[in-house]
Amino acid sequence: MKCPKCGKTFDTDVTDNFCGFCGAKLKDLCNCWIKKEPYNCGSSECPGYKLFLDEKRSRLK
Ligand SMILES: [Zn+2]
C-alpha cells in the first residue's frame, strides 16, 4: 500500500485510517471515531472535530 499524498509505502496491511507520515486519509471508508461506525465523509483528510460539531448540531434538531 502506498500513501497517495506523500508516497511512503507500507509493508503490511494498514489498519489505521491515516498515513503515519503525513496524516493523509488512506481509506474512503474510515472506521470513524465520531460516527462509531465505518463512514465515508468524502474528504481527503479527516474533518475531525468539525464533523463532531456537525454531528452534535444535527442531533439537537
Ligand atoms: Zn502520507
PDB file of the backbone (N, CA, C, O) and the ligand in Angstrom, with CONECT records:
HET     ZN  A 101       1
ATOM      1  N   MET A   1       0.837  -1.207   0.000  1.00  0.00           N
ATOM      2  CA  MET A   1       0.000   0.000   0.000  1.00  0.00           C
ATOM      3  C   MET A   1       0.867   1.251   0.000  1.00  0.00           C
ATOM      4  O   MET A   1       1.898   1.306   0.671  1.00  0.00           O
ATOM      5  N   LYS A   2       0.445   2.235  -0.745  1.00  0.00           N
ATOM      6  CA  LYS A   2       1.216   3.466  -0.873  1.00  0.00           C
ATOM      7  C   LYS A   2       0.352   4.669  -0.542  1.00  0.00           C
ATOM      8  O   LYS A   2      -0.810   4.751  -0.941  1.00  0.00           O
ATOM      9  N   CYS A   3       0.944   5.603   0.197  1.00  0.00           N
ATOM     10  CA  CYS A   3       0.202   6.815   0.535  1.00  0.00           C
ATOM     11  C   CYS A   3       0.050   7.684  -0.704  1.00  0.00           C
ATOM     12  O   CYS A   3       1.040   8.012  -1.357  1.00  0.00           O
ATOM     13  N   PRO A   4      -1.191   8.062  -1.036  1.00  0.00           N
ATOM     14  CA  PRO A   4      -1.424   8.882  -2.229  1.00  0.00           C
ATOM     15  C   PRO A   4      -0.883  10.297  -2.085  1.00  0.00           C
ATOM     16  O   PRO A   4      -0.703  10.998  -3.082  1.00  0.00           O
ATOM     17  N   LYS A   5      -0.629  10.713  -0.879  1.00  0.00           N
ATOM     18  CA  LYS A   5      -0.213  12.091  -0.661  1.00  0.00           C
ATOM     19  C   LYS A   5       1.302  12.244  -0.593  1.00  0.00           C
ATOM     20  O   LYS A   5       1.883  13.048  -1.322  1.00  0.00           O
ATOM     21  N   CYS A   6       1.945  11.466   0.291  1.00  0.00           N
ATOM     22  CA  CYS A   6       3.392  11.653   0.477  1.00  0.00           C
ATOM     23  C   CYS A   6       4.212  10.571  -0.210  1.00  0.00           C
ATOM     24  O   CYS A   6       5.434  10.686  -0.307  1.00  0.00           O
ATOM     25  N   GLY A   7       3.537   9.502  -0.695  1.00  0.00           N
ATOM     26  CA  GLY A   7       4.239   8.491  -1.464  1.00  0.00           C
ATOM     27  C   GLY A   7       4.979   7.455  -0.647  1.00  0.00           C
ATOM     28  O   GLY A   7       5.639   6.588  -1.219  1.00  0.00           O
ATOM     29  N   LYS A   8       4.891   7.513   0.671  1.00  0.00           N
ATOM     30  CA  LYS A   8       5.514   6.499   1.513  1.00  0.00           C
ATOM     31  C   LYS A   8       4.787   5.181   1.322  1.00  0.00           C
ATOM     32  O   LYS A   8       3.569   5.152   1.144  1.00  0.00           O
ATOM     33  N   THR A   9       5.539   4.095   1.360  1.00  0.00           N
ATOM     34  CA  THR A   9       4.902   2.792   1.226  1.00  0.00           C
ATOM     35  C   THR A   9       4.858   2.086   2.577  1.00  0.00           C
ATOM     36  O   THR A   9       5.712   2.291   3.440  1.00  0.00           O
ATOM     37  N   PHE A  10       3.856   1.267   2.727  1.00  0.00           N
ATOM     38  CA  PHE A  10       3.683   0.494   3.952  1.00  0.00           C
ATOM     39  C   PHE A  10       3.831  -0.975   3.608  1.00  0.00           C
ATOM     40  O   PHE A  10       3.265  -1.442   2.620  1.00  0.00           O
ATOM     41  N   ASP A  11       4.586  -1.707   4.410  1.00  0.00           N
ATOM     42  CA  ASP A  11       4.872  -3.113   4.102  1.00  0.00           C
ATOM     43  C   ASP A  11       3.650  -4.014   4.262  1.00  0.00           C
ATOM     44  O   ASP A  11       3.380  -4.854   3.404  1.00  0.00           O
ATOM     45  N   THR A  12       2.931  -3.845   5.328  1.00  0.00           N
ATOM     46  CA  THR A  12       1.797  -4.749   5.574  1.00  0.00           C
ATOM     47  C   THR A  12       0.489  -3.990   5.447  1.00  0.00           C
ATOM     48  O   THR A  12       0.478  -2.787   5.187  1.00  0.00           O
ATOM     49  N   ASP A  13      -0.590  -4.691   5.630  1.00  0.00           N
ATOM     50  CA  ASP A  13      -1.890  -4.032   5.550  1.00  0.00           C
ATOM     51  C   ASP A  13      -1.972  -2.978   6.625  1.00  0.00           C
ATOM     52  O   ASP A  13      -1.632  -3.200   7.787  1.00  0.00           O
ATOM     53  N   VAL A  14      -2.421  -1.857   6.207  1.00  0.00           N
ATOM     54  CA  VAL A  14      -2.567  -0.745   7.139  1.00  0.00           C
ATOM     55  C   VAL A  14      -3.947  -0.849   7.783  1.00  0.00           C
ATOM     56  O   VAL A  14      -4.974  -0.886   7.105  1.00  0.00           O
ATOM     57  N   THR A  15      -3.936  -0.894   9.073  1.00  0.00           N
ATOM     58  CA  THR A  15      -5.218  -0.942   9.779  1.00  0.00           C
ATOM     59  C   THR A  15      -5.662   0.455  10.177  1.00  0.00           C
ATOM     60  O   THR A  15      -6.835   0.695  10.464  1.00  0.00           O
ATOM     61  N   ASP A  16      -4.699   1.372  10.188  1.00  0.00           N
ATOM     62  CA  ASP A  16      -5.037   2.751  10.511  1.00  0.00           C
ATOM     63  C   ASP A  16      -5.766   3.399   9.343  1.00  0.00           C
ATOM     64  O   ASP A  16      -5.605   2.988   8.194  1.00  0.00           O
ATOM     65  N   ASN A  17      -6.548   4.387   9.638  1.00  0.00           N
ATOM     66  CA  ASN A  17      -7.240   5.133   8.593  1.00  0.00           C
ATOM     67  C   ASN A  17      -6.318   6.142   7.923  1.00  0.00           C
ATOM     68  O   ASN A  17      -6.591   6.606   6.816  1.00  0.00           O
ATOM     69  N   PHE A  18      -5.226   6.479   8.599  1.00  0.00           N
ATOM     70  CA  PHE A  18      -4.401   7.587   8.142  1.00  0.00           C
ATOM     71  C   PHE A  18      -2.938   7.212   7.988  1.00  0.00           C
ATOM     72  O   PHE A  18      -2.425   6.321   8.665  1.00  0.00           O
ATOM     73  N   CYS A  19      -2.288   7.913   7.084  1.00  0.00           N
ATOM     74  CA  CYS A  19      -0.851   7.757   6.890  1.00  0.00           C
ATOM     75  C   CYS A  19      -0.120   8.229   8.151  1.00  0.00           C
ATOM     76  O   CYS A  19      -0.381   9.318   8.662  1.00  0.00           O
ATOM     77  N   GLY A  20       0.788   7.401   8.636  1.00  0.00           N
ATOM     78  CA  GLY A  20       1.534   7.748   9.838  1.00  0.00           C
ATOM     79  C   GLY A  20       2.581   8.811   9.589  1.00  0.00           C
ATOM     80  O   GLY A  20       3.157   9.351  10.534  1.00  0.00           O
ATOM     81  N   PHE A  21       2.835   9.119   8.324  1.00  0.00           N
ATOM     82  CA  PHE A  21       3.866  10.095   7.982  1.00  0.00           C
ATOM     83  C   PHE A  21       3.306  11.494   7.756  1.00  0.00           C
ATOM     84  O   PHE A  21       3.851  12.478   8.255  1.00  0.00           O
ATOM     85  N   CYS A  22       2.223  11.572   7.007  1.00  0.00           N
ATOM     86  CA  CYS A  22       1.706  12.902   6.667  1.00  0.00           C
ATOM     87  C   CYS A  22       0.270  13.119   7.153  1.00  0.00           C
ATOM     88  O   CYS A  22      -0.240  14.238   7.107  1.00  0.00           O
ATOM     89  N   GLY A  23      -0.372  12.058   7.613  1.00  0.00           N
ATOM     90  CA  GLY A  23      -1.727  12.213   8.143  1.00  0.00           C
ATOM     91  C   GLY A  23      -2.827  12.175   7.093  1.00  0.00           C
ATOM     92  O   GLY A  23      -3.993  12.414   7.408  1.00  0.00           O
ATOM     93  N   ALA A  24      -2.466  11.877   5.844  1.00  0.00           N
ATOM     94  CA  ALA A  24      -3.477  11.795   4.794  1.00  0.00           C
ATOM     95  C   ALA A  24      -4.416  10.627   5.041  1.00  0.00           C
ATOM     96  O   ALA A  24      -4.010   9.602   5.587  1.00  0.00           O
ATOM     97  N   LYS A  25      -5.648  10.779   4.647  1.00  0.00           N
ATOM     98  CA  LYS A  25      -6.611   9.710   4.803  1.00  0.00           C
ATOM     99  C   LYS A  25      -6.361   8.648   3.750  1.00  0.00           C
ATOM    100  O   LYS A  25      -6.253   8.959   2.564  1.00  0.00           O
ATOM    101  N   LEU A  26      -6.270   7.402   4.175  1.00  0.00           N
ATOM    102  CA  LEU A  26      -5.918   6.325   3.255  1.00  0.00           C
ATOM    103  C   LEU A  26      -7.115   5.548   2.746  1.00  0.00           C
ATOM    104  O   LEU A  26      -7.033   4.865   1.725  1.00  0.00           O
ATOM    105  N   LYS A  27      -8.210   5.650   3.446  1.00  0.00           N
ATOM    106  CA  LYS A  27      -9.377   4.875   3.061  1.00  0.00           C
ATOM    107  C   LYS A  27     -10.560   5.805   2.833  1.00  0.00           C
ATOM    108  O   LYS A  27     -10.721   6.807   3.530  1.00  0.00           O
ATOM    109  N   ASP A  28     -11.383   5.462   1.850  1.00  0.00           N
ATOM    110  CA  ASP A  28     -12.607   6.233   1.653  1.00  0.00           C
ATOM    111  C   ASP A  28     -13.541   6.020   2.833  1.00  0.00           C
ATOM    112  O   ASP A  28     -14.207   6.936   3.316  1.00  0.00           O
ATOM    113  N   LEU A  29     -13.557   4.785   3.266  1.00  0.00           N
ATOM    114  CA  LEU A  29     -14.448   4.427   4.353  1.00  0.00           C
ATOM    115  C   LEU A  29     -13.624   4.261   5.624  1.00  0.00           C
ATOM    116  O   LEU A  29     -12.926   3.264   5.808  1.00  0.00           O
ATOM    117  N   CYS A  30     -13.722   5.236   6.471  1.00  0.00           N
ATOM    118  CA  CYS A  30     -12.984   5.200   7.735  1.00  0.00           C
ATOM    119  C   CYS A  30     -13.772   4.458   8.802  1.00  0.00           C
ATOM    120  O   CYS A  30     -15.002   4.403   8.778  1.00  0.00           O
ATOM    121  N   ASN A  31     -13.032   3.896   9.727  1.00  0.00           N
ATOM    122  CA  ASN A  31     -13.664   3.456  10.957  1.00  0.00           C
ATOM    123  C   ASN A  31     -13.755   4.704  11.827  1.00  0.00           C
ATOM    124  O   ASN A  31     -12.900   4.959  12.676  1.00  0.00           O
ATOM    125  N   CYS A  32     -14.808   5.468  11.594  1.00  0.00           N
ATOM    126  CA  CYS A  32     -14.873   6.831  12.098  1.00  0.00           C
ATOM    127  C   CYS A  32     -15.027   6.887  13.614  1.00  0.00           C
ATOM    128  O   CYS A  32     -15.885   6.222  14.193  1.00  0.00           O
ATOM    129  N   TRP A  33     -14.181   7.692  14.239  1.00  0.00           N
ATOM    130  CA  TRP A  33     -14.217   7.797  15.710  1.00  0.00           C
ATOM    131  C   TRP A  33     -15.373   8.657  16.181  1.00  0.00           C
ATOM    132  O   TRP A  33     -15.711   8.647  17.364  1.00  0.00           O
ATOM    133  N   ILE A  34     -15.978   9.394  15.281  1.00  0.00           N
ATOM    134  CA  ILE A  34     -17.116  10.230  15.655  1.00  0.00           C
ATOM    135  C   ILE A  34     -18.427   9.473  15.447  1.00  0.00           C
ATOM    136  O   ILE A  34     -19.301   9.448  16.313  1.00  0.00           O
ATOM    137  N   LYS A  35     -18.529   8.862  14.278  1.00  0.00           N
ATOM    138  CA  LYS A  35     -19.755   8.113  13.959  1.00  0.00           C
ATOM    139  C   LYS A  35     -19.801   6.768  14.661  1.00  0.00           C
ATOM    140  O   LYS A  35     -20.868   6.168  14.794  1.00  0.00           O
ATOM    141  N   LYS A  36     -18.654   6.295  15.107  1.00  0.00           N
ATOM    142  CA  LYS A  36     -18.529   4.968  15.745  1.00  0.00           C
ATOM    143  C   LYS A  36     -18.946   3.844  14.797  1.00  0.00           C
ATOM    144  O   LYS A  36     -19.469   2.814  15.222  1.00  0.00           O
ATOM    145  N   GLU A  37     -18.707   4.063  13.523  1.00  0.00           N
ATOM    146  CA  GLU A  37     -19.016   3.059  12.520  1.00  0.00           C
ATOM    147  C   GLU A  37     -18.264   3.437  11.253  1.00  0.00           C
ATOM    148  O   GLU A  37     -17.811   4.574  11.122  1.00  0.00           O
ATOM    149  N   PRO A  38     -18.125   2.502  10.318  1.00  0.00           N
ATOM    150  CA  PRO A  38     -17.485   2.866   9.060  1.00  0.00           C
ATOM    151  C   PRO A  38     -18.263   3.969   8.367  1.00  0.00           C
ATOM    152  O   PRO A  38     -19.478   3.879   8.188  1.00  0.00           O
ATOM    153  N   TYR A  39     -17.547   5.005   7.982  1.00  0.00           N
ATOM    154  CA  TYR A  39     -18.220   6.180   7.440  1.00  0.00           C
ATOM    155  C   TYR A  39     -17.338   6.854   6.406  1.00  0.00           C
ATOM    156  O   TYR A  39     -16.134   7.009   6.612  1.00  0.00           O
ATOM    157  N   ASN A  40     -17.930   7.248   5.310  1.00  0.00           N
ATOM    158  CA  ASN A  40     -17.211   7.990   4.286  1.00  0.00           C
ATOM    159  C   ASN A  40     -17.651   9.441   4.324  1.00  0.00           C
ATOM    160  O   ASN A  40     -18.754   9.788   3.903  1.00  0.00           O
ATOM    161  N   CYS A  41     -16.755  10.288   4.843  1.00  0.00           N
ATOM    162  CA  CYS A  41     -17.101  11.706   4.971  1.00  0.00           C
ATOM    163  C   CYS A  41     -16.877  12.443   3.650  1.00  0.00           C
ATOM    164  O   CYS A  41     -17.312  13.585   3.496  1.00  0.00           O
ATOM    165  N   GLY A  42     -16.202  11.799   2.702  1.00  0.00           N
ATOM    166  CA  GLY A  42     -15.978  12.405   1.402  1.00  0.00           C
ATOM    167  C   GLY A  42     -14.796  13.350   1.345  1.00  0.00           C
ATOM    168  O   GLY A  42     -14.492  13.895   0.284  1.00  0.00           O
ATOM    169  N   SER A  43     -14.124  13.554   2.465  1.00  0.00           N
ATOM    170  CA  SER A  43     -12.971  14.447   2.478  1.00  0.00           C
ATOM    171  C   SER A  43     -11.692  13.661   2.285  1.00  0.00           C
ATOM    172  O   SER A  43     -11.635  12.465   2.570  1.00  0.00           O
ATOM    173  N   SER A  44     -10.662  14.342   1.800  1.00  0.00           N
ATOM    174  CA  SER A  44      -9.372  13.682   1.647  1.00  0.00           C
ATOM    175  C   SER A  44      -8.610  13.667   2.960  1.00  0.00           C
ATOM    176  O   SER A  44      -7.668  12.896   3.140  1.00  0.00           O
ATOM    177  N   GLU A  45      -9.027  14.519   3.863  1.00  0.00           N
ATOM    178  CA  GLU A  45      -8.458  14.489   5.204  1.00  0.00           C
ATOM    179  C   GLU A  45      -9.600  14.459   6.211  1.00  0.00           C
ATOM    180  O   GLU A  45     -10.707  14.923   5.941  1.00  0.00           O
ATOM    181  N   CYS A  46      -9.302  13.911   7.357  1.00  0.00           N
ATOM    182  CA  CYS A  46     -10.352  13.761   8.363  1.00  0.00           C
ATOM    183  C   CYS A  46     -10.871  15.130   8.795  1.00  0.00           C
ATOM    184  O   CYS A  46     -10.088  15.990   9.199  1.00  0.00           O
ATOM    185  N   PRO A  47     -12.190  15.338   8.713  1.00  0.00           N
ATOM    186  CA  PRO A  47     -12.742  16.605   9.188  1.00  0.00           C
ATOM    187  C   PRO A  47     -12.680  16.708  10.713  1.00  0.00           C
ATOM    188  O   PRO A  47     -12.818  17.791  11.281  1.00  0.00           O
ATOM    189  N   GLY A  48     -12.474  15.577  11.353  1.00  0.00           N
ATOM    190  CA  GLY A  48     -12.229  15.538  12.788  1.00  0.00           C
ATOM    191  C   GLY A  48     -13.262  16.279  13.607  1.00  0.00           C
ATOM    192  O   GLY A  48     -14.456  15.985  13.549  1.00  0.00           O
ATOM    193  N   TYR A  49     -12.791  17.224  14.355  1.00  0.00           N
ATOM    194  CA  TYR A  49     -13.646  17.928  15.301  1.00  0.00           C
ATOM    195  C   TYR A  49     -14.802  18.651  14.625  1.00  0.00           C
ATOM    196  O   TYR A  49     -15.874  18.803  15.212  1.00  0.00           O
ATOM    197  N   LYS A  50     -14.584  19.097  13.394  1.00  0.00           N
ATOM    198  CA  LYS A  50     -15.645  19.772  12.645  1.00  0.00           C
ATOM    199  C   LYS A  50     -16.828  18.834  12.432  1.00  0.00           C
ATOM    200  O   LYS A  50     -17.983  19.230  12.589  1.00  0.00           O
ATOM    201  N   LEU A  51     -16.529  17.595  12.075  1.00  0.00           N
ATOM    202  CA  LEU A  51     -17.579  16.599  11.885  1.00  0.00           C
ATOM    203  C   LEU A  51     -18.285  16.326  13.203  1.00  0.00           C
ATOM    204  O   LEU A  51     -19.502  16.149  13.252  1.00  0.00           O
ATOM    205  N   PHE A  52     -17.500  16.297  14.263  1.00  0.00           N
ATOM    206  CA  PHE A  52     -18.043  16.076  15.598  1.00  0.00           C
ATOM    207  C   PHE A  52     -19.060  17.167  15.950  1.00  0.00           C
ATOM    208  O   PHE A  52     -20.130  16.875  16.484  1.00  0.00           O
ATOM    209  N   LEU A  53     -18.726  18.404  15.653  1.00  0.00           N
ATOM    210  CA  LEU A  53     -19.627  19.521  15.929  1.00  0.00           C
ATOM    211  C   LEU A  53     -20.877  19.466  15.049  1.00  0.00           C
ATOM    212  O   LEU A  53     -21.986  19.742  15.507  1.00  0.00           O
ATOM    213  N   ASP A  54     -20.678  19.103  13.771  1.00  0.00           N
ATOM    214  CA  ASP A  54     -21.811  18.972  12.860  1.00  0.00           C
ATOM    215  C   ASP A  54     -22.782  17.906  13.348  1.00  0.00           C
ATOM    216  O   ASP A  54     -24.000  18.080  13.308  1.00  0.00           O
ATOM    217  N   GLU A  55     -22.213  16.805  13.808  1.00  0.00           N
ATOM    218  CA  GLU A  55     -22.999  15.708  14.345  1.00  0.00           C
ATOM    219  C   GLU A  55     -23.827  16.162  15.539  1.00  0.00           C
ATOM    220  O   GLU A  55     -25.019  15.872  15.647  1.00  0.00           O
ATOM    221  N   LYS A  56     -23.168  16.872  16.417  1.00  0.00           N
ATOM    222  CA  LYS A  56     -23.799  17.338  17.633  1.00  0.00           C
ATOM    223  C   LYS A  56     -24.970  18.265  17.297  1.00  0.00           C
ATOM    224  O   LYS A  56     -26.046  18.177  17.889  1.00  0.00           O
ATOM    225  N   ARG A  57     -24.729  19.154  16.329  1.00  0.00           N
ATOM    226  CA  ARG A  57     -25.769  20.099  15.914  1.00  0.00           C
ATOM    227  C   ARG A  57     -26.953  19.367  15.309  1.00  0.00           C
ATOM    228  O   ARG A  57     -28.103  19.689  15.610  1.00  0.00           O
ATOM    229  N   SER A  58     -26.683  18.386  14.458  1.00  0.00           N
ATOM    230  CA  SER A  58     -27.784  17.696  13.790  1.00  0.00           C
ATOM    231  C   SER A  58     -28.594  16.859  14.781  1.00  0.00           C
ATOM    232  O   SER A  58     -29.766  16.568  14.540  1.00  0.00           O
ATOM    233  N   ARG A  59     -27.977  16.481  15.878  1.00  0.00           N
ATOM    234  CA  ARG A  59     -28.711  15.711  16.884  1.00  0.00           C
ATOM    235  C   ARG A  59     -29.603  16.603  17.749  1.00  0.00           C
ATOM    236  O   ARG A  59     -30.575  16.133  18.341  1.00  0.00           O
ATOM    237  N   LEU A  60     -29.269  17.867  17.816  1.00  0.00           N
ATOM    238  CA  LEU A  60     -30.057  18.789  18.628  1.00  0.00           C
ATOM    239  C   LEU A  60     -31.362  19.187  17.944  1.00  0.00           C
ATOM    240  O   LEU A  60     -32.313  19.628  18.589  1.00  0.00           O
ATOM    241  N   LYS A  61     -31.384  19.020  16.611  1.00  0.00           N
ATOM    242  CA  LYS A  61     -32.577  19.414  15.871  1.00  0.00           C
ATOM    243  C   LYS A  61     -33.757  18.462  16.099  1.00  0.00           C
ATOM    244  O   LYS A  61     -34.833  18.668  15.538  1.00  0.00           O
TER     245      LYS A  61
HETATM  246 ZN    ZN A 101       1.417  10.028   3.687  1.00  0.00          ZN2+
END
